[in-house]
Structure formats: C-alpha cells, structure tokens
Amino acid sequence: MQLTELNAISPIDGRYRNKTENLAPFFSEEALIKYRVRVEIEYFIALCNLPLPQLKDFDRALFGDLRGIYTNFSAQDAEAIKEIEKTTNHDVKAVEYFIKQKFDGLGLSASKEFIHFGLTSQDINNTSIPLSLKEAVEETYIPCLDKVLVKLKELAAGWADIPMLARTHGQPASPTRLGKEIQVFITRIEEQLAVLKTIPYAAKFGGATGNYNAHHVAYPETNWKAFGTHFVEEMLGLSHSFPTTQIEHYDHMAGLFDALKRINTILIDLDRDIWTYISMDYFKQKIKEGEVGSSAMPHKVNPIDFENSEGNLGIANAIFEHLSAKLPVSRLQRDLTDSTVLRNIGVPFGHTLIGFLSTLKGLNKLLLNKEKFAEDLENNWAVVAEAIQTILRREGYPNPYEALKGLTRTNEKINRQSIAKFIDTLDVPDAIKNELKQITPANYTGI
C-alpha cells in the first residue's frame, strides 16, 4: 500500500504533511541512511588525509567522486541499502557494504577495507544523528520560529500605545499596554533561543567502547584522540565527547530538547492568553470565505489556530520530556534503548513546526477591537486606587492604603465621578487634587 495523507498513521505524515515535509531531509529513514553514508565517506577521506600508510598514495582527486556518493544520494540508493539490510539485519553494516560496492564501481577495491575501519555502528549513528539534528535546527526550526518572532514584533510595535486592563488572578489590575504584553513573550522566546544556540551538538567517536582499541592496536603511534576530535569538530562541525562508553552520553542533546520544550511552553502560554483575549472580545478574527466555525452554530468563528498550536506543542513537549529523561540513561557501556527512541526525534519537531505555523496563522487573523479595550478600562476605575494611594504616601497622607481600600471594596459602582468625589474629600492641597484627577485607567500604564 502506498503511503498517502489519508492512510498515514501519524498526522504529521498525513493531515499535516504540508507543514512538516521540510523535516524529511533530516529525520526520515532515507535521511538517516544518507547521513550515515556522509559520515562514512568523510571518515575515509580523513584517514587518507592523516594519512594511514596504506592510504598515503590514494588519489586526492577522487575525493569529489567519493563525496558524490552522498551528495548525489537518491531514494534508489536508500532502497538498495535497505535491500542489503534484509541480509545483514544490521542497518549500519548495510551502509558499509553499499559504499564498498560504490568503491568497486570506481575501481577502488584495494582501499575499501578502510571503510568503517576500527569503528562501531554507534560511531556512525552518534555522529549522523547530532549532525542531522544540528542542520534541522539551523535550517528549518530557527527560520520557522523567526517568522513567529517577526510577526510578534510587528504586533508589539503596532499595539505599543494601546492601553489595556491587566488581570492578575483573573481580576482587574493596574493597566498595562497591549504591545508591552506581546513584548514579554518576544523577550522570553529570544532569551531561551539564545540559550539553545549555546548548546553543543555532541558526538561520540571512539570505537567499540570509546577507547579507540582497534585503532590503537593497528597503529599505536597515531594520536587517535586528536584525530577523532579533528574529524568530529573540524570536518563535521560537531563537538567531540570524550571519554564516553560505546555511545554518546546525550547530556547535551537532553539539554537541547529541554530548551526546545521551554520555547514551546512559552508559546503555549501565548496561545492561551490570545485565546482568552479573543473570548473577551479584545480581538475579532478575519473570516475566510467558505470557512465554517461550527457544524451547528453558524455565527461561530472559533480560535482554532491557537487551540491547534497548543495541542501540538503539548504533544511535542511530552516527547521531548521523554527523550531528555531517557537518553542519558544506559545500562553499563550501552544498551539499545537509545537507538529505539532516537528514531523518533523528528516526531516532536514535526508537532513543534505545526504549532509554530498554527500560532502564526492565528496571529495573522487578529483584528484589534479598540472599543472593547476602552470599555473595559472605563468600567474599572477602581484600578487607579493604587496610583492615588501611592501619591498620597508620597505626600505623607495618613493611612492612604486603608482609605482607598474602604472606597474600592464596597459594592457601589466605582467610576470617574466617584473617584473625583473621593479626591475632593482629601485634606491635601488643590494642586495634589488636580494631579490625582488627571489619572485615568487609560493613562495609568507605567513605562
């Protein structure tokens, strides 16, 4: 059966495929195979450049042809490797045999035993996966998040001077400005993004149990630790973990997933706030011709984009949480559980991108309802009590907090007139009374 959007089990490969397909070059099975081929080829080239005695005369002009094995890698190549795997029952060994076949085709059979020389499969997996992860973050994740940030900055600037009633504990509180409230989320995301960018993409590379045993016994005079560090850091652009067991310890990868999770959590917080503002009628939503909000209620325009984002980011965080908790734990020198869960790292990225794009779609639909903002402020004059009592404190007025508490905690309507009437009763100079009467919910918004 051919995989389609209708028969895919996961929605990230089905319903939402158009939002996640850019992740396929990094996290699909074909992509993993291609990254493995890339690492194997670059490792062979590094051995030539060392050089090993048996490779010192290898024609460097052929390096381009060797790199062509992975730069020109096709779906048919991936299928050929999967066919080999049916016999080997080992995915990395199948890659090795595939490359040896390519060497035969290039007339390089005499050198092919230095493919995968001295390595274990995790030297390939624990370089291929962090490499794919790094490139996915840099080429797909960050550009998508940047689009959300650009939109938020546009809204923050456009709404910088819109006064709004704040709510703490769900109750009216000292007024704020809409643009500033959006800026809070921008700053939070940017701070966590800066943390994310400092996390190394660490790779294990050191032979069967991390000690370069096979390398050292074959060429004891070679500094294999220096070679491994140069290969991982200079040729692959990763960070070399050393010492390790057979596998990467995944501490940095866990830190990366935790950072991604924190950014998702901030966006969930944003989604919920915007959803609430829509329910309060602070925002209307642009209507697209032909769309239906409810199968039963024709009037409804639901905030579905923010709900979709929240749901997908929540699923992503659940998986990121498992990955960051599980990966650093392995029995003795290794067990296979890391390999099992690593095959799923594309899943939370898929749900994350869906969440980002849904938030962005929702933000682009927002229509500011300035009248509602003004109405809420006008209906909540009690919030200027803080301002009045603070100025009275400045002037040394006795018990100002208690005086305002007595005014604002009655069941009587607090409005411009009742506040002005209260101010007139105060035993303060007229200049102070005039100063107090200038304060309104709409202008008491701080800096």
C-alpha positions in Angstrom: 0.0 0.0 0.0 1.4 3.4 -1.0 1.6 5.9 1.9 -0.7 8.8 1.5 -2.0 11.6 3.6 -5.2 9.5 4.1 -3.6 6.3 5.3 -0.7 7.6 7.3 -0.9 6.6 11.0 0.7 9.8 12.2 -0.9 13.2 11.4 2.5 14.7 10.9 2.9 12.5 7.9 -0.8 12.6 7.0 -3.1 15.6 7.7 -0.2 18.0 8.4 2.3 16.7 5.9 2.5 20.0 4.0 3.7 21.6 7.3 6.3 19.0 8.2 7.7 17.9 4.8 10.7 20.2 5.2 11.9 17.9 8.1 12.1 14.8 5.9 15.6 15.6 4.7 16.8 15.5 8.3 14.6 12.9 10.2 13.3 10.4 7.7 14.7 6.9 7.3 16.2 7.9 4.0 17.8 10.9 5.6 19.4 8.9 8.4 20.8 6.5 5.8 22.2 9.4 3.8 23.8 11.0 6.9 25.4 7.6 7.7 26.9 7.4 4.2 28.1 11.0 4.5 29.9 10.3 7.8 31.5 7.1 6.4 32.8 8.8 3.3 34.2 11.8 5.3 35.8 9.4 7.7 37.5 7.5 4.9 38.8 10.9 3.5 40.1 11.8 6.9 42.1 8.6 7.1 43.5 9.4 3.7 44.5 12.9 4.9 46.1 11.5 8.1 47.4 9.6 6.2 47.4 5.9 7.1 50.4 4.2 5.4 48.2 2.2 3.2 46.3 5.3 2.0 49.1 7.7 1.6 49.1 7.3 -2.2 45.3 7.5 -2.5 44.5 9.9 -5.3 43.1 13.0 -3.6 41.5 14.0 -6.9 39.0 11.2 -6.3 37.6 12.9 -3.1 35.0 14.7 -5.2 33.8 11.4 -6.6 33.6 9.9 -3.1 31.6 12.9 -1.8 29.3 12.5 -4.8 28.2 9.2 -3.3 26.3 11.1 -0.6 25.7 14.5 -2.4 24.0 12.6 -5.2 22.3 10.1 -2.9 18.9 9.1 -4.2 15.8 7.2 -3.0 17.0 4.3 -5.1 20.3 4.3 -3.2 18.4 4.2 0.1 16.3 1.3 -1.2 19.5 -0.5 -2.2 20.8 -0.2 1.3 17.5 -1.4 2.8 17.8 -4.4 0.5 21.3 -5.2 1.8 19.9 -4.9 5.3 17.5 -7.7 4.7 20.6 -10.0 4.6 22.8 -8.3 7.2 19.9 -7.5 9.6 22.2 -4.6 10.6 21.5 -1.1 9.2 25.0 0.4 9.6 26.7 -2.7 8.2 24.4 -2.4 5.2 25.7 1.1 4.6 29.3 -0.1 4.7 28.6 -2.8 2.1 26.8 -0.3 -0.1 29.8 2.0 -0.1 32.1 -0.9 -0.8 30.1 -1.6 -3.9 30.5 2.0 -4.9 34.2 1.7 -4.4 34.3 -1.4 -6.6 32.4 0.7 -9.3 35.0 3.4 -9.0 37.9 0.9 -9.3 38.9 1.5 -5.7 38.6 -2.1 -4.4 42.1 -2.1 -2.9 41.1 0.6 -0.4 37.6 -0.5 0.5 38.6 -2.3 3.7 39.3 1.1 5.3 35.7 2.0 5.0 34.3 1.8 8.6 37.9 1.0 9.8 38.1 0.4 13.5 34.6 1.7 14.1 31.4 0.5 15.8 28.0 1.4 14.5 27.5 4.0 17.2 30.5 6.0 15.9 28.3 6.5 12.8 25.0 6.9 14.5 26.3 9.2 17.2 27.7 11.5 14.6 25.0 11.2 11.9 22.1 11.9 14.3 23.6 15.0 16.0 24.6 16.3 12.6 21.1 15.9 11.2 19.7 17.5 14.4 22.1 20.5 14.1 21.2 21.1 10.5 17.5 20.6 11.1 17.5 23.2 13.9 19.6 25.7 11.9 17.9 25.2 8.5 14.2 24.6 9.5 13.4 25.1 13.2 15.0 28.5 13.7 13.8 30.0 10.5 10.2 28.9 11.3 10.5 30.3 14.9 11.9 33.6 13.5 8.8 34.0 11.4 6.7 33.9 14.6 9.0 36.4 16.3 8.9 38.7 13.3 5.1 38.7 13.5 5.1 39.2 17.2 7.4 42.2 16.9 5.2 43.7 14.2 2.2 43.4 16.5 4.1 44.7 19.6 5.1 47.8 17.6 1.7 48.4 16.1 0.0 48.0 19.5 2.6 49.8 21.6 0.2 52.6 22.6 -2.9 50.5 23.2 -3.8 50.8 26.9 -5.5 47.7 28.3 -6.8 46.5 31.6 -4.4 44.0 33.2 -5.7 41.0 35.0 -3.9 39.3 37.9 -5.7 36.2 39.4 -8.3 36.9 36.7 -9.3 40.1 38.4 -8.9 43.7 37.2 -5.4 45.1 38.0 -3.2 48.0 37.2 -3.5 48.8 33.5 -0.8 47.9 31.0 -0.3 48.3 27.3 -1.0 45.6 24.7 2.3 46.0 22.9 4.2 45.6 26.1 2.4 42.4 26.9 3.3 41.0 23.5 6.9 42.1 24.1 7.0 40.0 27.2 6.6 36.9 25.0 9.2 38.1 22.5 11.8 38.6 25.2 11.1 35.2 26.8 11.5 33.4 23.5 14.6 35.3 22.5 16.3 34.6 25.8 15.6 30.9 25.5 16.6 30.8 21.9 20.0 32.4 22.9 20.4 29.5 25.4 19.5 27.0 22.8 22.2 28.3 20.5 24.9 27.8 23.1 24.2 24.1 23.5 26.8 21.8 21.8 25.8 19.2 19.2 27.9 16.5 20.8 29.1 13.4 19.0 30.7 10.2 20.2 33.5 8.9 18.1 36.0 6.4 19.6 35.5 2.8 18.6 33.7 -0.1 20.2 33.8 1.2 23.9 35.1 4.6 23.3 38.8 3.9 23.8 40.0 3.6 20.1 41.0 0.0 20.9 41.1 -1.2 17.3 42.7 1.9 16.0 45.4 1.8 18.6 46.3 -1.8 18.2 46.6 -1.4 14.4 48.5 2.0 14.6 49.8 2.5 18.1 52.0 5.5 17.1 48.9 7.6 15.9 47.3 10.0 18.3 43.7 8.8 17.7 42.1 11.0 20.2 43.5 14.1 18.3 42.4 12.5 15.0 38.8 11.9 16.4 38.5 15.4 17.7 39.7 16.9 14.5 37.3 14.7 12.4 34.2 15.4 14.6 34.9 19.1 15.1 36.6 20.3 12.0 35.1 18.1 9.3 31.6 17.6 10.7 31.2 20.8 12.7 30.1 19.0 15.9 31.5 18.8 19.5 33.6 15.7 20.3 32.5 14.0 23.5 35.4 12.2 25.2 35.6 10.0 27.2 32.5 8.0 26.5 31.2 4.4 26.6 30.1 2.8 23.4 27.6 5.6 22.9 27.3 9.3 23.3 26.0 10.2 26.8 23.4 12.5 25.3 23.6 15.1 28.1 23.9 18.0 25.6 21.1 16.5 23.5 18.9 16.3 26.5 19.7 20.0 27.2 18.7 20.8 23.7 15.4 19.1 24.0 14.7 20.8 27.3 15.5 24.2 25.6 13.1 23.4 22.8 10.5 22.4 25.4 10.8 25.7 27.2 10.3 27.6 24.0 7.2 25.5 23.3 5.9 26.2 26.8 6.2 30.0 26.2 4.2 29.7 23.0 1.6 27.6 24.8 1.3 30.5 27.3 0.9 32.9 24.4 -1.7 30.7 22.7 -3.8 30.6 25.9 -3.5 34.3 26.5 -4.6 35.2 23.0 -7.4 32.6 23.1 -8.6 34.3 26.3 -8.4 37.8 24.8 -10.5 36.6 21.9 -13.1 35.2 24.3 -13.1 38.6 26.0 -13.8 40.2 22.6 -10.5 42.1 22.6 -9.9 40.6 19.2 -12.0 39.7 16.3 -10.7 37.3 13.7 -10.5 37.7 9.9 -13.0 35.4 8.2 -12.1 33.4 5.2 -14.7 32.9 2.6 -16.3 29.4 2.8 -14.9 28.5 6.3 -17.2 27.0 8.9 -16.7 27.7 12.6 -19.2 25.2 13.9 -21.2 22.4 12.3 -24.2 23.5 14.3 -23.8 27.2 15.2 -23.4 29.4 12.1 -22.3 32.5 14.0 -19.1 31.0 15.4 -15.6 32.0 14.5 -13.5 29.8 16.8 -9.9 30.5 17.8 -8.9 27.1 16.4 -5.4 28.0 15.3 -4.3 28.8 18.9 -6.0 25.6 20.1 -4.3 23.6 17.3 -0.9 25.1 18.3 -1.4 24.4 22.0 -2.3 20.8 21.3 0.6 20.1 19.0 3.2 21.9 21.2 1.9 19.9 24.2 2.4 16.6 22.3 5.9 17.8 21.3 6.8 18.6 24.9 5.7 15.2 26.1 8.0 13.5 23.7 10.9 16.0 24.3 10.4 15.3 28.0 10.8 11.6 27.4 13.8 12.0 25.2 15.7 14.2 27.6 14.9 11.9 30.6 15.6 8.6 28.8 18.6 9.2 26.5 21.2 10.0 29.2 20.4 6.7 31.0 22.0 3.5 29.6 23.0 0.2 31.2 26.7 -0.2 31.7 28.6 0.5 28.5 25.4 0.6 26.4 22.0 -0.9 25.7 19.8 -0.5 22.6 17.1 1.7 24.1 18.8 4.9 22.9 18.7 3.6 19.3 15.0 2.9 19.6 13.9 6.3 20.9 16.4 8.3 18.7 14.4 7.2 15.6 11.5 9.4 17.0 13.3 12.7 17.4 11.7 14.0 14.2 8.2 13.5 15.7 8.4 16.3 18.3 10.0 18.5 15.7 7.0 17.9 13.4 4.5 18.7 16.1 6.6 21.8 17.0 6.6 23.2 13.5 2.8 22.5 13.2 2.4 24.5 16.4 4.6 27.4 15.2 2.7 27.7 11.9 -0.7 27.5 13.6 0.2 30.3 16.1 1.5 32.3 13.1 -1.7 31.7 11.2 -3.8 32.7 14.2 -1.8 35.9 14.8 -2.3 36.9 11.2 -6.1 36.7 11.6 -6.3 39.0 14.6 -8.3 42.2 14.3 -8.0 44.7 17.2 -11.2 45.7 18.9 -10.1 49.0 20.4 -13.6 49.8 21.6 -13.6 46.8 23.9 -10.2 47.7 25.4 -11.5 51.2 26.1 -14.8 49.9 27.5 -13.1 47.6 30.0 -10.8 50.4 31.2 -13.7 52.8 31.6 -15.7 50.1 33.6 -12.8 49.6 36.0 -11.9 52.9 37.6 -11.0 51.1 40.8 -7.6 50.2 39.3 -6.4 53.8 39.8 -6.7 53.4 43.5 -3.1 52.2 43.5 -1.9 55.4 41.8 -3.9 57.6 44.2 -2.7 55.9 47.4 0.9 55.9 46.1 0.9 59.7 45.6 -0.8 60.2 49.0 2.1 58.1 50.5 4.5 60.5 48.8 2.7 63.4 50.4 2.7 61.8 53.9 -1.0 61.4 54.0 -2.2 59.2 56.9 -3.2 55.6 56.1 -3.8 56.2 52.4 -4.0 52.4 51.5 -6.7 51.9 54.1 -8.6 54.9 52.8 -8.6 53.6 49.2 -9.4 50.1 50.4 -12.5 51.4 52.1 -13.6 53.2 48.9 -12.9 50.4 46.4 -14.2 47.4 48.3 -17.8 48.5 48.5 -20.5 47.2 46.3 -21.0 50.6 44.9 -20.0 51.4 41.3 -16.6 53.0 41.1 -16.4 55.4 38.2 -14.8 58.7 37.2 -17.3 60.6 39.3 -17.0 58.6 42.5 -13.2 58.8 42.3 -13.3 62.6 41.8 -15.8 62.9 44.7 -13.4 60.9 46.9 -10.4 63.1 45.9 -12.4 66.2 46.8 -12.7 64.9 50.4 -9.0 64.5 50.9 -7.2 67.0 53.1 -4.5 67.8 50.5 -3.6 71.0 48.5 -5.6 71.7 45.4 -2.5 71.1 43.2 -2.4 67.5 44.5 -6.1 67.0 43.9 -5.7 68.2 40.4 -2.7 65.8 39.9 -4.8 63.0 41.2 -7.8 63.8 38.9 -5.5 63.6 35.9 -5.1 59.9 36.4 -7.4 57.6 34.4 -7.4 53.8 33.7 -6.3 54.6 30.2 -3.2 56.7 31.1 -2.1 54.8 34.2 0.0 52.4 32.2 3.5 52.9 33.5 6.6 52.9 31.3 
